Amino acid sequence: MKLFILYQTDNWKSKASRICFGIFDTRAKAIDSAKWQDLYNHNSEVVVLEVTLNLFEEV
C-alpha cells in the first residue's frame, strides 16, 4: 500500500526545514490539503513523498 506524506519546506527543499502536515492515501488528497491550508507561497515549497507501508527505508 502506498502512502503520501505532505511536507512544507524552504525554497531549497532541505530536510532540516521540513514540517510534516499529514499522511494521505492519494497524492491528489495531499495536494488538495496543501492548497486548502495555503502552504504554497513565495518563501516555501510543498513536497509530497510517496512511501510504501511496512517497508523500512530512510525518508
N, C-alpha and C positions, 0 to 999 in steps of 0.2 A: 504494500500500500504506500502511495506517495503522499507526503505532506508538504506544505509550503509555509516557510517561516518568513514573516514580514519584518524587515528591519528598516530603520531610518538611520542614515549615516551622514558624515560630512561630504563635501564636494569630491574628496579624494577617495571615498569609499574605504577608509581604513577600518580594520577590525576593532581597533581600540575605541572608535567612536560609535559603534553600533548600539542601537537601542531597539529591543525587541518589542513589537507591537501586536504580536499574535501569531497563532498557528492555524492554518486553514486547510481544508481538504481539496480546494481547487485554486489555481493561480488567479482566476477571474475574481473569486471572492476576496483574495488578498489585495488585489489591485483596487477593487471597489471600496474596501475598507480604508486603504491608504487615501483614496480620494475623499471619502466621507470624513476622515479625520484631518484633512488638509495637511498631509505630510509632505506634499510636493511644494517646494518653494526655492528661491534662488540661493539659499545657504545650505541646502541639504539635498540628498539623493535618497531614493527608495530602492531597496534591494529585496527581491523575493528569491529565497533559496529553496530548491527542491531537495527534499531528503526522503530516504526510504525508511519506513518504520521497521524496527527490530534489526537494524544494520548499524554496527558501530563504526563511526568514522568521524574525523575532525570536521567541524562545520566552519 
